[in-house]
Structure formats: C-alpha cells, structure tokens
C-alpha cells in the first residue's frame, strides 16, 4: 500500500513538473522538447500507451516494480495517475532552454502558475525518453 502511494506520488510529481502550460518551443517531435510536449499531451488525453512509450526504460522498470509490489500492473498504476486530471488546462505547452549533453537532456516547462521547472530526458536506442527516476 505504501509502495503504491509512493509510485503514484512520484508519477504525480513528474506529471506536475511536466504539466500544463501555454505555448511551446518545438524543435521537432523527436527532440527533447518535442518528446516532452508529446508526454504532456498523452497525459492530458489519458493515453496510457503513448505516455508509457515516452518513459525511459529505468522509469518504466521502476513503475513496473512498484506496481507489482502493490498488486497492480504498470498500466493500471499509470491510468490511475492520469485519471487524477492533473492536466485540466488546455492550450499550448510552453517549453524553453533545451540543453543536450550526450545522451542526456533537460528542458524547462512552464506550469499553469507560471513557474518554470527543469525536466530530464535520456536518449535510449536513438530516441529521447522522459526520466522520472
């Protein structure tokens, strides 16, 4: 039970950090900025498969481990988090300051309160993925 709360809290924080905003810097759909934007769009539309496909392998492994300990599937745990409607704001997603250093990247994303937060991505098998671990 505690593990399930921990993973839900972790996913919630990651979603809030990547959350709702207005406007976007778009360097292409497969750039760190583009992947971050698609990740938020998947969360807004409660698209578990797309959301999951944009997570890093380590992030997904962590969710799967915690979900198993909580007696759930990773999909069920992600769905539960997405159902919390953390993405009520519609409109564009504002992303800035994309920085790439080898296989790691960061972007800043503006939340619905106007605060910028830095989010990490990793490159796996030639594709950028959101890292929440």
ABEGO torsion letter per residue (X at the ends): XAAAAAAAAAAAAAAAAABBBBEBBBAEAABAAAAAAAAAAAAAAGBAAAAAAABBAAAAAAAAAAAAAAGBBAAAAAAAAAAAGABABBEBBBBBGBBBBEABBBBBBBBAAGBBBBBBBBBBGGBBBBBAX
